[in-house]
Amino acid sequence: MMLREYRTPSALRDGLEASLAAEAASRHVDPNRLRRHVAFERLLLRLASDTSGGAPRWVLKAPTHMFALPTLLSVYPDALFVQAHRAPLEAMASVSSLITILRRVFSEAVDPVVVCREAIQYWSETLDRFLQERDRLEPRRICDLAYSEIRRDPIAAIRRIYEHFAWSLTREAEQRMRAILANQPREQYGFHRYDLSQFGIQTGEGAEFFAAYCERFGLSAQAAGKTIRA
């Protein structure tokens, strides 16, 4: 997961991010077309900010931004990034489970094994490409955060982000964050259950695709069964 340092109304943000994700995910996308898309996104965000009284920053979230970092930086040259890290094979189980569920809404011919193997290939290539581009940036522009930190103590994780970027977290802002968390009980959305064995992946299989990433960020190359909030 990666957050660019900008904040925007959620409805507009979600539509823009889904559209950009589709563009960035294509291995054969025209770079000029992608840049025009991102530039148009920025224009819409500026208009939305102007009509809503302005905002000190926009926050845009889409893991598929990793496929388009040079393009993003050409349009948002002062962007800052938060990269949340999670054991990748656990993430692949989660992603594959959700993709399988969504595809079955439209088709009866969905093979979970194929879905998972495609996800592993896609995201391992994404990480490799992103890490090469990320290393061109100054370290101060990227805050690395463990997914487990966010789950365990979201406010502490936010504080770490603010400290990294030398931002000031006001008491009012923190109180608003705590109020939002208090109104989102863990059981609010039910439970999403998944395990790699559901997708034909055996213990240790697939670890080689993410070995370099796991070693760099101290993550487990293995995955265990998980029950998480969907």
Residue, then its C-alpha position, 0 to 999 in steps of 0.5 A: m500500500m502507498l499513500r501520496e501526500y494529498r487529501t481529497p473527498s472520498a467519492l472523487r478519490d475512489g473514482l479517480e484511483a480506480s481509473l488510474a489503477a486500470e491504466a497503471a496496471s497495463r504492461h502495454v499502456d502508452p506513457n503519454r496517455l498515462r501522464r495525461h490521465v494523471a494530469f487530468e486527475r490533478l486538475l479535478l482534485r484542484l477544482a474539488s479542493d477549491t470548491s470545498g474550501g481548500a485542503p493542506r494536502w491530498v491523500l491518494k491510496a492505490p497499490t497500483h501506483m507502484f506501476a506508475l511512479p515516474t509518471l506520478l512524480s512528473v505530475y506531482p513532483d513534490a509528492l511524499f509517500v507512505q509505504a505500508h509493508r505486509a508479508p506479501l504471501e499473506a496479502m496474496a491470499s487476501v487479494s486472491s480471495l477478494i478477486t475470486i469473490l468478485r469475479r464469481v458475481f459475473s462468471e461461473a468459470v473462475d479458477p481460484v488457483v489461476v487467480c492466485r498465481e496471476a496475483i503472485q506474478y503481477w505483484s512480484e513484478t510490481l514490487d521489483r519495478f517500484l523498488q528500483e524507482r523508489d531508490r531514486l528518491e530521497p529517503r526523507r520522501i518515503c515513510d516505511l510502516a509495518y501493516s501490523e503497526i497500523r492494525r495494532d495502534p493506528i494513532a501511533a502509526i499516524r504519529r510516526i508518519y507525521e514525525h517522519f515528514a516533520w508535520s504537526l499533529t494537532r490535538e484537534a486532528e488527533q481527536r477527530m481521528r480517535a472519534i472515527l476509530a471509535n465509530q468503526p468497531r472491528e466487527q462492523y464489516g464481518f470477517h473475511r476468511y482466507d488461506l493460501s491452501q484454498f488457492g493451491i499454494q503449498t507452504g513455502e511455495g511462491a516465496e522466491f517471488f518476494a524474497a528480495y523484498c522480504e529480506r529488505f524490509g524484514l518480512s516473513a516470506q511464508a504465510a499462515g492462514k488468516t482471519i481478518r476484517a473484510 
